[in-house]
Amino acid sequence: MIKTNSIYIDFGDSRRLLKALPNNSVQMAVTSPPYNIGKPYGKYHDKISLESWEHLISDVTAEIFRVLTPNGSFFLNLSPIPFGPQKEILPLPYIGYKIMKSTGFKVRNIITWTFNNMQNCTIRLSGRYENIIWGVKNLNDYIFNLDDIRIPYITQNDKRLINGKGRNPTDVWYFNRVNNMTKKALHLSHPTIYPLKMIERIVKMSTNPGDTVLDPFLGSGTTAVAATKLGRKTIGFELDNSYEAEIRQRLKNETTLQYKFNT
């Protein structure tokens, strides 16, 4: 366990750990669950039946809906994957959408996250995107800090844009994946790591300083790092405690934490 005044990270099955959180206690949840494609996560076997995978995501999503505040948001990152012996493409984001809707979420956006640093395919077009489904509990009441995530205007030297705040980043985002060279430089071993800047954008747009951010599949701790850097509280659950040292290292090296963790 990793615990400070603003950080609570525990290790075990998130379906069990989530049940200990009070109703309406979390402002925003963001996560990227295992995609069921055989990644070497450690304790978790990333190759289960599709039905079992859907049950896992449904159970976690239901708990997230329960713990979110009435104006809370949930960002679920999923990708199309090759499935079955012939590697037919299975659009996991569509399944995620169905699960979120059945749980009670209203979908505000389906963000397309694009990147370039991936392997090239030879028998089909190379995949260069994943989706992030943004669900809210109430379409008339949720946090959206647009001014905090505006990006530079495309048009230059337009007098109409003088003193403007920048433009809406739209629902198509470009953030390169964290590749193996970067992982090696940062001494990270987790097989799938979020781009930190992408999670920072989500934290900025959907929470305010002091709010609580949850990630039930914490991995190497990117969500906890982003939330801590931006002055939010964070709760994270990770099945495999072998990543605890990695999470501690990242919180120490990538944030301004100056005090010791309680264990």
C-alpha positions in Angstrom: 0.0 0.0 0.0 1.1 3.6 -0.7 -0.6 6.2 1.4 -0.2 10.0 2.0 -2.7 12.7 2.7 -3.5 12.9 -1.0 -2.6 9.5 -2.3 -4.2 6.1 -1.7 -2.9 3.1 -3.7 -3.6 -0.5 -2.9 -2.9 -3.8 -4.5 -5.4 -6.5 -5.3 -8.5 -7.2 -7.4 -10.1 -3.8 -8.1 -13.5 -5.4 -8.1 -13.0 -6.1 -4.4 -11.1 -2.9 -3.5 -13.7 -0.6 -5.2 -16.4 -1.9 -2.9 -14.7 -0.2 0.1 -15.0 3.3 -1.4 -18.0 5.3 -0.4 -20.8 6.3 -2.8 -20.3 9.7 -4.5 -16.7 10.1 -3.3 -14.8 10.4 -6.6 -14.9 13.2 -9.1 -13.4 11.4 -12.1 -12.2 8.0 -13.0 -9.8 7.2 -15.9 -8.4 3.9 -16.9 -7.2 1.5 -19.6 -8.0 -2.1 -18.6 -6.2 -5.1 -20.1 -7.3 -5.6 -23.8 -7.2 -9.4 -23.6 -4.4 -9.8 -26.1 -1.9 -11.7 -24.1 0.3 -8.9 -22.7 2.7 -10.0 -20.0 1.2 -8.1 -17.0 2.5 -10.5 -14.4 -0.2 -11.9 -12.1 -3.1 -11.1 -14.5 -3.7 -13.6 -17.3 -4.4 -11.4 -20.3 -6.1 -14.1 -22.3 -9.5 -15.0 -21.0 -12.8 -15.6 -22.8 -14.5 -12.6 -24.2 -17.5 -13.2 -21.9 -15.2 -13.2 -18.9 -13.5 -10.0 -20.1 -16.9 -8.3 -20.5 -17.9 -9.4 -17.0 -14.7 -7.8 -15.6 -15.3 -4.5 -17.4 -19.0 -4.5 -16.4 -18.3 -5.1 -12.8 -15.6 -2.4 -12.6 -17.8 0.1 -14.5 -20.7 -0.5 -12.2 -18.6 0.3 -9.2 -17.2 3.4 -10.8 -20.7 4.6 -11.5 -21.5 4.1 -7.8 -18.5 5.9 -6.4 -18.6 8.9 -8.8 -20.1 12.2 -7.6 -23.4 13.2 -9.3 -21.4 15.5 -11.7 -18.6 13.0 -12.1 -17.0 11.6 -15.3 -15.5 8.3 -16.4 -12.9 8.0 -19.2 -12.5 4.4 -20.5 -9.6 3.8 -22.9 -10.0 0.8 -25.2 -8.7 -0.2 -28.6 -9.7 -2.4 -31.6 -7.8 -5.7 -31.2 -7.0 -8.7 -33.4 -9.3 -11.5 -32.2 -9.5 -15.3 -32.8 -7.4 -17.6 -34.9 -7.8 -15.4 -38.1 -7.1 -12.2 -36.2 -10.3 -10.5 -37.2 -10.5 -7.0 -35.8 -12.8 -6.8 -32.7 -13.8 -3.2 -31.8 -13.5 -3.2 -28.0 -14.6 0.4 -27.8 -18.0 -0.6 -29.1 -18.3 -3.2 -26.3 -17.1 -0.6 -23.8 -19.8 1.8 -25.1 -22.5 -0.8 -24.6 -21.3 -1.6 -21.1 -21.2 2.1 -20.1 -24.7 2.7 -21.4 -26.1 -0.3 -19.6 -24.5 0.9 -16.4 -26.2 4.3 -16.7 -23.5 6.6 -18.1 -24.4 9.2 -20.7 -21.7 9.4 -23.4 -20.4 13.0 -23.9 -17.6 12.2 -26.4 -15.8 9.3 -27.9 -12.2 10.6 -28.3 -9.9 9.2 -30.9 -6.3 9.0 -29.7 -3.9 8.8 -32.6 -0.1 7.9 -32.6 2.6 6.9 -34.9 5.1 4.7 -33.0 3.7 1.3 -33.7 4.6 -1.8 -35.7 3.6 -1.8 -39.4 1.2 -4.5 -40.6 1.6 -6.4 -43.9 -1.8 -8.0 -44.4 -4.0 -5.1 -43.3 -3.9 -1.4 -42.6 -1.7 -0.6 -39.6 -3.6 0.4 -36.5 -2.9 4.0 -35.4 -5.7 4.9 -33.0 -7.5 4.0 -29.8 -10.7 5.4 -28.3 -11.4 7.1 -25.0 -15.1 7.0 -24.1 -16.1 9.9 -21.9 -19.2 9.1 -19.9 -21.0 11.3 -17.4 -23.7 10.7 -14.9 -25.7 13.8 -15.8 -25.5 15.5 -19.2 -26.6 18.8 -17.6 -24.1 18.8 -14.8 -20.5 17.8 -15.2 -17.1 19.6 -15.1 -15.6 20.7 -18.4 -12.7 23.2 -18.0 -12.2 24.0 -21.6 -10.0 27.0 -21.0 -7.5 24.7 -19.2 -6.9 22.5 -22.2 -7.1 24.9 -25.1 -4.4 24.5 -27.8 -2.8 27.0 -30.2 -4.8 28.3 -33.1 -4.0 26.7 -36.5 -4.4 30.1 -38.3 -1.5 32.4 -37.8 -1.5 36.3 -37.9 -5.3 36.5 -37.9 -6.2 39.8 -36.2 -9.5 38.3 -35.1 -7.6 35.8 -32.9 -5.5 38.4 -31.0 -6.0 38.0 -27.3 -7.8 34.7 -27.9 -7.4 31.9 -25.5 -6.7 29.2 -28.0 -8.9 26.6 -29.7 -10.9 23.5 -28.5 -8.6 20.5 -28.9 -11.5 18.6 -30.5 -12.2 14.9 -30.1 -9.1 13.8 -32.1 -5.9 13.8 -30.0 -2.3 13.1 -31.0 0.0 11.7 -28.3 2.7 9.3 -29.1 2.8 6.1 -27.2 5.4 5.5 -24.5 7.9 3.3 -26.5 10.4 0.8 -25.2 13.3 3.3 -25.4 11.5 5.7 -23.2 10.5 2.9 -20.7 14.2 1.9 -20.6 15.3 5.4 -19.9 12.8 5.8 -17.1 13.6 2.3 -15.8 9.9 1.2 -16.2 8.9 -2.4 -16.8 5.1 -2.3 -17.2 4.2 -3.3 -20.8 1.6 -0.6 -21.4 2.1 3.0 -20.2 -0.1 6.0 -20.9 1.4 9.2 -22.3 1.5 11.4 -19.2 0.5 14.6 -21.1 -2.7 12.9 -22.3 -3.8 12.0 -18.8 -2.9 15.5 -17.6 -5.3 16.9 -20.2 -8.1 14.6 -19.0 -7.5 15.5 -15.3 -7.4 19.3 -16.2 -10.6 19.2 -18.2 -12.8 17.1 -15.9 -11.6 18.0 -12.3 -10.6 20.9 -10.2 -7.7 21.2 -7.7 -8.4 19.1 -4.6 -10.8 16.7 -6.4 -10.3 13.0 -6.2 -9.2 11.0 -9.3 -9.5 7.2 -9.5 -7.8 4.6 -11.7 -8.8 1.0 -11.0 -6.2 -0.5 -13.3 -3.3 1.7 -12.2 -0.4 -0.1 -13.9 2.8 1.9 -13.6 1.0 4.8 -11.9 0.6 7.4 -14.7 -2.8 8.5 -13.5 -1.5 9.0 -9.9 1.5 11.0 -11.2 -0.8 13.3 -13.3 -3.3 13.8 -10.5 -0.5 14.6 -8.0 1.3 17.0 -10.3 -2.0 18.9 -10.8 -2.9 19.2 -7.2 -5.6 16.5 -7.1 -6.1 13.6 -4.7 -5.7 10.1 -6.2 -6.9 6.6 -5.6 -5.4 3.7 -7.5 -5.8 0.0 -7.5 -3.4 -2.5 -9.2 -3.6 -6.3 -9.1 0.2 -6.9 -9.3 2.1 -5.6 -6.3 5.4 -6.1 -8.2 4.7 -2.7 -9.7 4.7 -1.0 -6.3 8.3 0.0 -6.5 7.8 1.4 -10.0 4.9 3.5 -8.9 6.8 4.8 -5.9 9.7 5.7 -8.1 7.5 7.6 -10.5 5.8 9.6 -7.8 9.2 10.5 -6.3 10.8 11.4 -9.6 8.0 12.9 -11.6 6.1 14.9 -9.0 7.0 17.4 -6.3 6.3 15.1 -3.4 8.8 15.9 -0.6 7.6 13.6 2.1 7.8 9.9 2.8 5.0 7.5 2.0 3.3 5.6 4.8 3.2 1.8 4.3 
